[in-house]
Amino acid sequence: MAGSGRDGSFNQRLADCAATLASAQGAEVTSIRLEDFDLPIYSHRLETTAFPESARRLKALFVEQDAILIASPEYNGSVSGLLKNAIDWASRPTDGEGPLALSAFRGKVAGILSASPGPYGGLRGLMHLRQILGTVQMLVVPEQAAVPFADRAFDGAALTDPVAAQVLPLLVQRVIKTAGSLK
Ligand SMILES: Cc1cc2nc3c(=O)[nH]c(=O)nc-3n(C[C@H](O)[C@H](O)[C@H](O)COP(=O)(O)O)c2cc1C
């Protein structure tokens, strides 16, 4: 998934490249678009009075996965509100779970990516994302790809940035191998 719902999103393109590689490496891939879930902003009042069906659906999808690949735009040095809000909702207990269940994330593997038209490729946002995913008890693989000058890093759907194009298959491979070992 990508942390951007923008038409023409570079991070969506990056997420699509990662999904294609993961399929080619034998993984069963579910691609989602966070904007399709139309999640309200997290609020404790909503959580306790009318837990949104959309948040329940998103969380249930995560629960089914062994690993998650996330391409995250950098917004003001951090992750986008769209992505953080999705993680926040999915981190909440449902169906009688205890507060620390974190069933959407605990013990699952994450691979993180970013793309930005800027020179650092969204690297600062990735540092935050790594920390957030660690907090919800995911194992984030050490490889990561931050694609700089993203407006020039793709040829249509294909990733042409030479460094990222080398790192991405290795990252995807590490995610699949790690998730397989943990199963
Ligand atoms: C609110 C906002 C804050 C942004 N802050 C940063 C930033 O800190 N660093 C950066 O490299 N780009 C920043 N950008 C530019 C994004 O990297 C750019 O819009 C990028 O295309 C977003 O990813 P997307 O193409 O997947 O939507 C920001 C964009 C927005 C809308």
The ligand as a Gaussian input file, in Angstrom:
#p B3LYP/6-31G(d) Opt

LIG

0 1
 C        1.771000      18.596000       3.260000
 C        2.972000      18.216000       2.432000
 C        4.211000      18.196000       3.025000
 C        5.334000      17.797000       2.295000
 N        6.541000      17.711000       2.932000
 C        7.597000      17.162000       2.265000
 C        8.809000      16.877000       2.954000
 O        8.966000      17.108000       4.140000
 N        9.823000      16.313000       2.253000
 C        9.696000      15.993000       0.912000
 O       10.651000      15.464000       0.329000
 N        8.560000      16.272000       0.228000
 C        7.509000      16.832000       0.874000
 N        6.330000      17.079000       0.219000
 C        6.261000      16.822000      -1.220000
 C        5.925000      15.371000      -1.482000
 O        7.112000      14.597000      -1.420000
 C        5.309000      15.248000      -2.876000
 O        4.069000      15.911000      -2.888000
 C        5.167000      13.815000      -3.301000
 O        4.780000      13.780000      -4.651000
 C        4.166000      13.094000      -2.415000
 O        4.135000      11.739000      -2.724000
 P        3.099000      11.130000      -3.784000
 O        3.632000      11.493000      -5.157000
 O        3.160000       9.666000      -3.551000
 O        1.759000      11.716000      -3.511000
 C        5.204000      17.468000       0.925000
 C        3.931000      17.514000       0.331000
 C        2.838000      17.871000       1.071000
 C        1.467000      17.863000       0.411000

